[in-house]
Amino acid sequence: MKIRTSNYFIKEAIKSMKRNGLMTLASISTVALSLFMLGVFICGVVNLNNMAASLENEVQISIYLKDDLSTDQIMAVGKKIKAIPRIKEIKFVNKEEAMKEFKERLGDQQQLVNALNGVNPLPNSYVLTFENPEDVKTTAKMVAQFPGVESSHYGQDVVEELFKVTQVIRIGGIILIAFLAAATLFIISNTIRLTVFARRKEIAIMKYVGATNSFIRWPFLIEGMLLGAIGGLIAIACVWEFYHFITVEVSESLAFFPLIPMYPFFYQLMGVLLGVGIVVGAIGSTISLKQYMKV
């Protein structure tokens, strides 16, 4: 397409939007509202997934060693543990450190510690974190068989329930985003189609005077893309304000909920919302024009 021709089509699309002001406003408003809802929902689901991943990454295995091990034997157990693949971090906690942590957890309730009469019953241990939290169960069973290991614990019941919950969050989030995205596409597409339907007589007249299909199609196609783009930009501005408020104001009172920082996450979301608006606007126009042009 020549630059002069494309400029003409863009000018015609803009003139048409101005001429049909109320329909244009209704279309942009619907597109913006639909994409705003989609954007907010994506923010929610992505942050829930992030929270689920954070909880999973906090899962650890505590490997308790037998009391009669020498320093060399303790180091030998540590060497075998280090040979296990996909372990992110290995931390050795000796008896004294374990008692110190125990006292800190008790706070003012030190009666239990005093009842020990200076005896430290806590074992030496290794604490493991993993690149893939799903390796915890199999690794715990394997390590428990190592010579010198008394037992291994990772809060089996709680962790297994946690994995079930995070799986539901991920699968449910994907399904709900897919459903809302489909609903958004349907609403926007039909809104653009109504815009074209309202001007079906104009299309018929243009065909009657000999205008080619491409000559008729391009202004409408560009108009649909512009409606989608403008609605997308409005939605982006609204979602930005919403998410900025959440991250700055609300996160202070919800410190336990690890929100994803604004950037670069929001740049990706901008691309999604703007892209959806433009593509669906073009699709809506194309489908509607086929009805009245018999292409």
PyMOL commands that set and color helices and strands:
alter all, ss='L'
color gray80, all
select helices_A, chain A and resi 3-19+21-57+71-82+95-106+111-114+133-143+156-197+200-208+213-248+250-252+265-293
alter helices_A, ss='H'
color red, helices_A
select strands_A, chain A and resi 61-65+87-93+125-130+149-153
alter strands_A, ss='S'
color yellow, strands_A
deselect
rebuild
show_as cartoon
